Amino acid sequence: MTEPKTSIYYRAYNPLVQATGIFFLGILVSLLAKLINALGILEIGNRFPWMSAAAFLLFFALINSLSSLSAEDLNKYWGRSMLAFAALAVASGLTAYGLSSLSINEAGSYRWIFIVLTFGYLVFLSIIGLMKNIVEFAEREDWQSPKKKKNK
């Protein structure tokens, strides 16, 4: 049974739309945590908004990298993806700063986490690009009659 072409695996969503949706989801989680803390249901640390921002940045990196598999023009998609990632990182950082009143330097190791996530995102994109090139090469190759090497 084959999947229809309308499946999520065959659609490359706009990276800016992905980043916007993930950004608002991150804000929702951080605000819910603030509400839970304010109601006294659970004690949530002051650095939670930074953790939430980092978690949703990782989520974007994974979703966006996988979504790039179905992109028609990989270079164009990657350009928009990297801009969306940078915008999400800055917006998430500013939101975390606003909600926690802690700068990224005061939030402990979150500066390094953001740096590692950035390099990890670039590695994800590189791996996906390499996979896509290998699959495209394999699709072009005629596997029924392999090319024979000429003996000298």
N, C-alpha and C positions, 0 to 999 in steps of 0.2 A: 504494500500500500504506500503510495507516495503522498507527500504533503502538498496541499494546494499552494499555489504561488502567493496567496494572501497571508501565509503564515508569517509570524514575526521574524523567522529566520531568513526570509527572503526580502525583507524590507530594511533599507538603511534610513533610519529616522534622522532628521536634522539634528546635529549635535547641540545647537543652541536650544532647541526645544527640550532635548534630553537634560541639558544642564539646568534649564529653568525649572523643569518639573522636579528634579532632584534637589535643587536649592530650596524650593518651597516645602518639599517633604522634610528636609533637614530643619528648616525653621519650625515646622509643625512639631517635630519630635522635641526640639529644644524648648519650645513654649509649653508643651505638655509636661516636660520634666520640671519646668519652673512652677507650673500649677500644682503638680504633685508635691513638690517641695514646700510650696506656700501653704497647702492644705495640711501639711504635716503627715501625710500618708507614708512618705518614705524620705529619708535623708539623702539628698542628691548633692554631690560636691559642686563647688563653684567652677571647676574646670570642665564640667559636663558639656557645655556648648562647644568647647574646643574638640572634645572627643567625638561629638556628634558631627561636627564639620569634617573632621578627618575621616570618619566612617563613611559619610555620604560622598566624599571625594573619591574614596576607594571604590565605592559602588558605581560612581560615574565612570571611573577608569575601566572597570570590568565590563559594564554594559556597553559603553561606547566602543571599546576594542572589539567585542563580539559583533556589534552592529556593523562595524566596518567591513566585515566579511562580505556583506551583500552590497557594498557600495560599488557603483559603476565606475566612477573616476576616483581612485584611491587617493591620489595626491590632493585633489580638491577637498575630499572628505577629511583628510588628515589636517589640512590647513584650518578648516572650520572647527575640527575637534580640538586642536591645540589652543585655539582662541577661546573656545568654550570652556576648556579645562582651566585656563588661566583666569578667565572671568569668574568661574565658579569658585576657584581657590581664593581669589580676592574678596568676592562677595561673602563667602562663607566665613572667612577670617574676620571681616568687618562685623558681620552679624554675631559671631562668637565673642568678639571684643565688646560689642554693645550689650550683649546679654550677661556676660560674666564680669565685666569691668576689669578684666585682666588682659594685658597685652600678650602677644605671643611669646615674648621673652619671660614674662611672669608666669605663664601657664605651664612651665616645666619643659618637658621634652617635646612639646608639640611642634616647635620649629623644625626639629629634626624629622619628626613624623611627616610633616608637610613636604620636606625636601625628599625624603625616601619615597613618598607617594608620587611625587613628580617624576623621579627617575624610574620608578616602577611603571608608571603610565607609559613613558616612552618605550620601555622594554616590552610592555604588552602590545603596543602598536607595532613595534618591530617584528615581534613573533607572529602576529596575525598577518602582517604584510608578507613575511617569508612563507607562511603557510599558504596564503592565497596564490603567491607566485608558483609554488610547487604544484598546487592543484591545477592551476591554469596550464602549466607545462605538461602535466600528466594528461589533461584533457586533449591537448593538441597532438600528443604522441599517438602513433598508430601501434596499438599493443598486439594486434593480430600477427603482424609480420615485422619483428624488430629489425632495425638496420644492422646489416652485417658489416663488420670492419674489413677493410681491404688489407690483404697481406702484401707486404713489400717484397 
